[in-house]
Amino acid sequence: MKTTAKLLIERYFRQLTQGCGNGSCTNEFCASCHDFQPLDNNLAAAKAFELFKVNAKLCDYHPCIASGSDESAQPDSTMGDSEPVSPSEEFSDVHCLSENTVCMILNACEERGDYSALTRAIGKVFSNAECLMKSFRKDEPKAAENLDSKKSKELEKQSEKTGASSTASTPDEVSGEMSNCCDLTVDIEAVRRVYAKLLSIEQVEAVLVNAIIYLTPNVELDLEYLDVYEVNPDYLNIFVIVMENGNLHSPEYLEVALPQFCKAMSKLPVAALARLSKLWSTYGLSHLRRMMETFQQLITFTVVSNEFDATNLVNDDETVVAATQCLKVVFYASILGGDVDVEHNEEEEEEEAESDELTLHELLGEERLYKKGPRVDPLEEELGVRPVDSRKPLLPFEDFVNESLNDVVEMDKDFTFFKVNAETKFSFQSCPFILSVITKSQGLYYDNRIRMYSERRLTALYSLAQGQQANPYLKLKVRRDHIIDDALVRLEMISMENPSDLKKQLFVEFEGEQGVDEGGVSKEFFQLVLEEIFNPDIGMFTYDSDTKLFWFNSSSLENEAQYTLIGIVLGLAIYNNCILDVHFPMVVYRKLMGKKGTYLDLSDSHPVLYQSLKGLLEHTGNVEEDMMLTFQISHTDLFGNPVLYDLKDQGDQIPVTEDNRQEFVDLYADYILNTSVERQFKAFKKGFLMVTNESPLKYLFRPEEVELLICGSRKLDFEALEKTTEYDGGYSTDSQIIKDFWETIHSFGEEQKRLFLQFTTGTDRAPVGGLGKLKMIIAKNGSDTDRLPTSHTCFNALLLPEYSSKEKLRERLLKAITYAKGFGML
């Protein structure tokens, strides 16, 4: 706001000292006016401040001052001496533009070899909000190219009247239809054709840049204080027209014009931004990509041009913040323009009624830091679409991540702004699309740790008040041979008595074993629980040997508590920053984020069924006679017996035809992914939400990113792992055995590398951020021997004997990782 005020005062000062360049100006506060009394600089500065306070009139911009080689020159007094009528005088009454008008002026200028009339008209209209708003209307009459200048002026006056009447009637017409982008009065194709002509003329570029610089401060003030959009929704035309300029990303605009434009655009009300997003979603891939790259380039340019750190936060940079908010409009346009599924939502669990009693957090004045429930983005709410609704956006989600910004954002400070000072400070977590998974996981880490410390603090306060011994951790004491029973009983008791204890830091103890849980014991606990629960013999999940994925067993005899336990385990893994060796299809994470499974989700969860149903939809013959299907399906239960299920009432009497086959496919998919496993999944989700319900997880992450948090990444960079690995027991990077070891690892194929990672860490995936984030230790385990290497997966430690040769090392290591199940992993 200070920057905008400064720019306006400077404009008033320039108007008082230099004038607007219009020889017939009648503004008494302009040096170009004949009756104006000249002021010295000191008096002009004081007068400029007074004019700013009363919002006095500012003259229309005349580009002869800004673009001329001599700013003090008065071009109107010398132009056109050799001709009866100069081009600038001929088109001096142009107050808004149409494609026809631009073409006529351009033709006249080309004939004379003088573009001053064109630059004056462009500068005048593009620097004035009202003129630009009325330009390039869809309802303007078309005129022949060969109309003379007189007819051209008459046409302009007619179109101006049409535009004015349209503007006057717009608020009534558009009320209740703001979301319909077709209400826009701008002829987009005409604007693009005009830009194609104008941007090829060198003199016009500088005029457009200066015009935007003059235009945007007034627009920003109008939006912030005058509610101009609510009065006239056609105000949005300004932003539509300017954003069609294909050169906005060029250096001429990046310094001043584009930053000011973004600041003005960020002041648009949510309804206007939603309307803009809907319009842009219809533009197509190339136009949307250009807009995305324009805002991204401004963010990157600003970041690399400054030195941001903990004292000079990027959150305080107005340009970066405004460009990020503008990028959000493009982000949602990309979602709307792609494949979207706003239906098929899981029913949300009813929230507990809020108590009137003050909580301890409220008594301590910390309620904002621990407020419940996920926040909702205002633009997302206005549009009625969420990132999780997107099947395939127009632009990949990854394209919206700005790596330069991620390198300088201070997540500890940003987290505070996100949780506490959201009203006064901007947090990039309010625009999570621009942050990488690594950066967002840091924000989640701070949130989890704050909650852990909070629960620890509250426990200490309660124990002091009640005279009981403090228990600041979530302690689980389990027996190895009864790990599921012990964990189930303990966690079930906690979830019933005091669910908030699940927010404490996990501390696991194996009965009869000494050791302090510094993360390794918890990791081993998770591994053992998962190995037990996903054992096919138990029957809780079915396993597909082709996809190597698990799915809920609809015929399972286990009670719901077992599924709740696995949900709690997944939540605890995220909460305690631990990667699990879990293999679920993506639809599980989509369902956890609130979406139901659909036909498209079968492609990775049930690929054989998916191909069969796809074949049914694509069948070109007689579906009823060729397929002989009905709306009754069958599947096998836990004991291999066939089970019949009617997708509709009396489904066995309803044949599948060409007309109803899509309905059959949708109902079939709904049964497999939702109805048949409703009991199991509901319990599973309940356990997951017990730990994560107050977390920003759902707001910050998409389903595929949640999978990364829980399971890690499939991308393996062993070069990065080599750089971060530590050595113990006498080994170092210079040891021959270590050099041989890494040469051997790098020579392995993809599957062998995954086996090694599974052997050493307990999972075949990398943590969020890649293998470089993994702290692996290689320790010496004796001299040359025939023993196989062993590992402590809970500490990511490989115990490697000092083998006598590289060949022996390779042979022993391959045998260990290939036949590791049951031995070698401790």
HELIX and SHEET records of a PDB file:
HELIX    1   1 LYS A    2  THR A   17  1                                  16    
HELIX    2   2 ASN A   41  LYS A   53  1                                  13    
HELIX    3   3 PRO A   63  SER A   67  1                                   5    
HELIX    4   4 PRO A   75  SER A   77  5                                   3    
HELIX    5   5 PRO A   87  GLU A   90  1                                   4    
HELIX    6   6 GLU A   99  ARG A  112  1                                  14    
HELIX    7   7 SER A  116  PHE A  126  1                                  11    
HELIX    8   8 ALA A  129  MET A  133  1                                   5    
HELIX    9   9 SER A  149  VAL A  174  1                                  26    
HELIX   10  10 CYS A  181  ASP A  183  5                                   3    
HELIX   11  11 ILE A  188  LEU A  198  1                                  11    
HELIX   12  12 GLU A  202  LEU A  221  1                                  20    
HELIX   13  13 ASP A  222  LEU A  226  3                                   5    
HELIX   14  14 VAL A  228  VAL A  231  1                                   4    
HELIX   15  15 PRO A  233  LEU A  236  5                                   4    
HELIX   16  16 ASN A  237  VAL A  242  1                                   6    
HELIX   17  17 PRO A  251  LEU A  254  1                                   4    
HELIX   18  18 ALA A  257  MET A  265  1                                   9    
HELIX   19  19 VAL A  270  TRP A  280  1                                  11    
HELIX   20  20 LEU A  285  VAL A  304  1                                  20    
HELIX   21  21 VAL A  314  ASP A  316  5                                   3    
HELIX   22  22 GLU A  318  GLY A  337  1                                  20    
HELIX   23  23 LEU A  360  LEU A  363  1                                   4    
HELIX   24  24 PRO A  378  LEU A  383  1                                   6    
HELIX   25  25 PRO A  387  ASP A  389  5                                   3    
HELIX   26  26 PHE A  397  PHE A  400  5                                   4    
HELIX   27  27 GLU A  403  VAL A  408  1                                   6    
HELIX   28  28 MET A  411  LYS A  419  1                                   9    
HELIX   29  29 PHE A  428  SER A  430  5                                   3    
HELIX   30  30 PRO A  432  ILE A  434  5                                   3    
HELIX   31  31 VAL A  437  GLN A  466  1                                  30    
HELIX   32  32 ARG A  480  HIS A  482  5                                   3    
HELIX   33  33 ILE A  483  GLU A  497  1                                  15    
HELIX   34  34 PRO A  499  LYS A  503  5                                   5    
HELIX   35  35 GLY A  520  ILE A  533  1                                  14    
HELIX   36  36 GLU A  560  TYR A  575  1                                  16    
HELIX   37  37 MET A  586  LEU A  592  1                                   7    
HELIX   38  38 TYR A  599  ASP A  601  5                                   3    
HELIX   39  39 LEU A  602  SER A  605  1                                   4    
HELIX   40  40 PRO A  607  GLU A  618  1                                  12    
HELIX   41  41 VAL A  623  MET A  627  1                                   5    
HELIX   42  42 GLY A  651  GLN A  653  5                                   3    
HELIX   43  43 ARG A  661  ASP A  670  1                                  10    
HELIX   44  44 TYR A  671  THR A  675  3                                   5    
HELIX   45  45 GLU A  678  THR A  692  1                                  15    
HELIX   46  46 LEU A  697  LEU A  700  1                                   4    
HELIX   47  47 PRO A  703  CYS A  711  1                                   9    
HELIX   48  48 PHE A  718  THR A  724  1                                   7    
HELIX   49  49 GLN A  736  SER A  747  1                                  12    
HELIX   50  50 GLU A  750  THR A  761  1                                  12    
HELIX   51  51 LEU A  771  LYS A  773  5                                   3    
HELIX   52  52 THR A  793  PHE A  795  5                                   3    
HELIX   53  53 LYS A  806  THR A  818  1                                  13    
SHEET    1   A 2 ASP A 339  VAL A 340  0                                        
SHEET    2   A 2 SER A 390  LYS A 392 -1                                        
SHEET    1   B 2 LEU A 474  VAL A 478  0                                        
SHEET    2   B 2 LEU A 506  PHE A 510  1                                        
SHEET    1   C 2 PHE A 541  ASP A 544  0                                        
SHEET    2   C 2 LEU A 549  PHE A 552 -1                                        
SHEET    1   D 2 GLN A 632  THR A 636  0                                        
SHEET    2   D 2 PRO A 642  ASP A 646 -1                                        
SHEET    1   E 4 GLU A 726  ASP A 728  0                                        
SHEET    2   E 4 ILE A 777  LYS A 780  1                                        
SHEET    3   E 4 ALA A 797  LEU A 800  1                                        
SHEET    4   E 4 THR A 790  HIS A 792 -1                                        
END                                                                             
